[in-house]
């Protein structure tokens, strides 16, 4: 197995990192990519006011998900938990113990490649891993790489070196992005979820007011809560909520906010959900105490109100988007159904359900509730009492 190893301070990780890593992954036909944030970089000091190591780790995880490599990319905290300076030779030695039979390739940009001989224990680095060096701009020429490549192969016989220039690479440094973020710009140079995480935690002097975010900032912040595979669903729910709100005369902005935040705690485990329930005083019935799928609507509503200051109408729409209830408001119906029929949903009967929703909202709602009850019953799972009550109320 060929494993790519890409380290750095990732302060913050940006589109330059993502595009370069993906290009090298494809060209070298790697099987796996490891992203490793540095704990204490040996070649430079971390700027004052930098995020904590754990925050850089989380941003790197969010950036790694944007590579589109799925489970083939993994973020490791080995340099963050190791004491002392984060020497690459130590990291590669540890990785070689973890993957003794695999082929390691160390990814690096032009500047790192041209100074490789000055690193700590360069002979160990070149013995344990091949070098995949990439030019950050199209101006980085083969002539520049060739001189260094020749020097390294003569000095360290047997080393493996692969160099390339990546056309269209996003040419930007983390230093430039940090400076831009202070000025309120730079979002276009980051993966949306990374930018959202930065806003959410007030990193790099952004200082956003989470309770008064414009929609163009709320969207990336909402995405920063999600697993990558859930992002298309949430964005699809937002678009569906807009269409339903326009069709039935609901507040479009409230529909968008509720849709963007409706799954903000979906990724949490049962234990984490229960911690939030205790924090916000959420009382659970017997079924909810055992059914993880039912909890995120309640905890998500609590987060939406506490962190983002949503009003009671939005809070309630998020709270009931999983179960529904008797006597639902217009916004509650819209979010329940937008979540159900958004464009990425694909299950038997979804086209008929979509048609019903735009013909008559209550007709669509009743059909959706009955489909849910039928599915749960066929699977042998209990149906929440609120779902049954919602159906019965619509049937009179």
N, C-alpha and C positions, 0 to 999 in steps of 0.2 A: 504494500500500500504506500502511495506517495502522499506525504503530509506537508502542507505548507504551514510555516510558522511566521506570523506577522506580529511583531512587537512594537511598542511605542508608548509615549505618554498618553496619547489619545486625549488631548486636553484642549478642545473636545475632538472626538472622532468626526470626520467630515466626509463629504462626497469624494474628495481626492483619495482618501484611504479606501473607500468602498469601490470606486471604479478601478483603482489599481489592483486591489486584491482580487476582484472578479476577473480582470483581464489575465493576470498571472495564473490564476486557478485554471482558466480555460486553456491557455497556451501550453502550460506544463502538464495538462491533463491530471491534475491533482485529484486525489480521492477524498481529501479532508483538509479543512483550513482551521488553524488554531489562532485566535486573536488573544494577545497577552499584554494587558496594560502593565507598564512598568511601575514598580513601587517607588524606588529611589533611583532615578536615572543617573548613570555615572557621568554622562557627558554634559549635563546642564542641570541647573536648579529649577525646581518647580516655581512658577511665579507666585508672588504673594496673593492670597485670596483664592487660590485654585480650589476646585471641588475636592471633596474627600476621596480617598482611594475607592471607596465603595460606590460613590457617585460616578467616577470615571469608569468603573467596571460596568455599571448599569447602562451608561451611555454607549459603551462599546458593545454591549449585548444588543441594544436597540439598533445600532449601526450594523452589526453583523447580520441581523435579520433582514436588512435591506439589500444584502448581496443576492438574495434570491436562491441561496444554496440550501436552505432548509436545515435539515439535521446534519448536513455535511460541514457546517461551520459551528465552532464551539468557542466560547470565551472562557479562559482559564484565569484564576486569581493567584496562580503560584508565585508570581513576583510580588504581589501585594502582601501576601502572608509571610513571605521569606524576609528575614532581617538582613540588614546591610544593603549595599548597593546592588542594583538589579543587573548583574553582569550576564550577557547573553551566553557566555560559555557555561555558566552554572545552569542556566535554563535549559540549554540543549543537552547537557549531561543528564539532567533530570528527565527530560523527554525521552532520551535514548533508553533510559531504564524502563520507562513506561511502554515504549514501542521499540523493543530491541531488534525486531525483524523488519522494520519499516524504513522507508527512505525519507529523510527530513530535508526540506528545502526552506531556507531562510529568506524571507521577502524583505527588500529594503529599497529605499529611494536612492537617487544619484549621490547626494551628499554623504550618506552613510557608506555607500559602496566605495567612494573615492578616498575615504579615510579608514577603511577596514583594517589596514595594517597597524593602525594606532590604537585599536581596541584592546581591551583586556584579554589576554590569551587568544590572539587571533588564530594561532595554529590549532587550538582546540575547536574553535568555531568552524574552521575550514575542514577539519577532520570529521566532525560530527554531522555537518550539514552541507548540502549544496547551496550555492548563492544564486538567488533570482533577483537581479537588480533591474529596476525599471526607471526610465526617464520620466520625470514629472511633466515635461513639456516636449513638444515636437522639436524644439531647438536643441535638446540634449541629443548629441550626435553619436554615431557609432565610433567616430574617431576618438571621442572623449572616453568612451567605454573601453576601446581597444587597448589603449596605453595601460590602464589599470589592470585589465584582464591579463595582459601579457606579463606585467610585473608580478601579479599574484600567482600565476601558474608557474613562474620560474622560482619564486621564493618559497612557495608551498606546493611542492610536486604532488600530483594526485588530486588536487582540489577540483571541485566541479563548479563551474560558473556559467550562468545563463543570463544574458543581458538583452533588454528590449526597450524600445521607446513606445509608449502607449498613445496612439493618436486620439485626440479628443479628451485626454485626461483632464479632470478638474484641477487646474493649477492654482492651489491656494495652500497657505500654511495655517496651522492652528493659531499662531500668533496674530495673523491678519484677521482671522475670524473673531478672536477674543476682542480685538480692537473694534471691529464692526458691531459686535453685539452690544457693547457699551453705548454705541451711538444709535441703537435701535434698528440696525440693519444686519445683513449677513444670513438671514433665514434661508435664502435660496442656496446657500453653500452647505447646508446640513440636511440630513434625512429628516422628514417632518417629525417623526417620533422623537428624535434626538433634540430638535429645536423645542418641541413641546416639553420635554423633560427639563431642559434648561429654564424655560419660562416658569414651569411648575415649582422649581426649587430656587428661583431667583439667582441663578448662577451667572457669573461674568458681568455682574452689575446690571442685569436686565430689569429687576425690580417690578415685574408686572403685577398689577392688581387682579388677582384671580377672581375676585367677585365682580369685576367689571371688565371682563375680557371682550374685545370685539370678536366676532365669529371667526375671522381669519387667524386669530391666535388661539381661540378655544379649540378649533379643530385639531391642530397638532398637539395641544396639551391633552386632549381626549385620547388621541392615538397613542400617546406615550404610556397609557395605562394598559394597553392591549398586547396580547400575543400577535405576532405579525399575521398569522393566518386569519385572525378575526378582523383585521383592518378593512378588507373589502366588504365584509358584512355590515360593519358600522357605517361606512360611507354610503353603502347601498341603502341602509335604513334611513339615513339622512335625506337622500334624494327621494325615496318613496314617501317619507313624511312630508316633504315639501309639496309633492304632487297631490297627496290626499288633503293636506291643509288648504291648498288652493282650490281643490275640487269642492270642498265642503265648507269653506269660509272660516277656517280656524286661523289662529295667529301663526303665521309661517315661521317667524323667528323663534317662538317658543317651541314649535314642533322640531325645529332644527337643533336647538339646544338639548331638548329631551332625547332626541335620537342620538346625538353625539355622545351623550353621557350615559345612555341606558345600560351599557355593558362595562362600565368603568371598573367594576370589581370582579368581573367574570373570571379572570385568570387566578383568583385567589383560591387557596385550598380550604377545606372544611374548617380546619383549625383557625386559619386566618379570618374566615368569614365569621366564625363564632366570637372571635376577639372583637371584631367590629360591632357585632350585635350587642355584646356586653358594653362596649364603649358608648354606644348611642342609645342604650336602653330599649333595644328592639326585642319585643316578646315574640317567641316562636311557638306555634302549635306543635302537636306531636309529629305530624308529617314533616314540617319544616326543619325540625331538629335532626332529621335523618336524611333529608333530600338536599344535597348540595346545589342542585340545579335551581332550586327555589329561592336560595338566599341572596343571590347577587342582585336581584331587583330591589330588595329591601336595603341592603348595605350600599348599593349604588345610589339609591335615592338619598340616603343619609350623607354620603360623600358629596353628592351634587348640591345639597343644601348647605352643609357645613363649610366645604372648601370653596364652592363656586357661587354660593348665595342665591340659588335658584328660588323662585317663588313656590307657593304651595301647589299651584296648578301643574308646574313641571315636575315637582317632587312627587306628586300623586301619579302622574303619567309613568314615571320611571318605576315607582313602587308596584304598580299593578300590571306592568307590561308582560309579566310571565303568566300570571294566573287570571287576570281580569277580575271583575266583581260585578255584583248586581248594581244597576244604575250608573254605568260608567259615563264620565263626561266626554265631550267631543274629543278633547286632546288625548285622553286615555285610550279611546277607541283607535285613534289615528296611530299612536305609538305602538299599541298592541298589534295592529294589523301591518304597519310598516315593517316591524320586526319580522312578521310572519311571511310577507310576500315580496320582500326586497329582491332585486334582480339576481342575486347569487343563489337564492333558494331554488332547489330543484328536487321536488318530491311529487309523487302521484297526486293529481288533483290541484296543483298549485296554479295552473293556468285558469281553471274554472273559478278558483278562489279569487284570483286577481280580477277577473271579469266581474264577479259579484261585488267586490269591494267598490268598484267604480260605478256600478249600476245603482247600488244602494248600500250605504255604509253599514246599517244594522243587518242587512241580509248577509253581507260579507262577514261581519262579526259573528253572527250566529253560525255560519258555516265553519268559520275558523275554530270556534269553541267546540263544535260537535266533532270536527276532525281531530282535535286534540284529545277529547274524551275517548273517542273510538280508538285512537292510536295507543293511549295509555292503558286502556282496558285490554286491548289485544295483546299488549306486552305483559299483562299481569301486574301492572303498576297501579298504585292507588292514585286517584284523581283528587286534586285539591278541592276542598269544599267551595272555595270562592269561584272556581271555574264552573262548577255545577250550578251555583247560584246565578252566575252571569248568564248561562244558557237558559235556565228556567225563567229568569226575568224577561229575556227577549222573547220567549215563547208564550209569555203571559200566564 
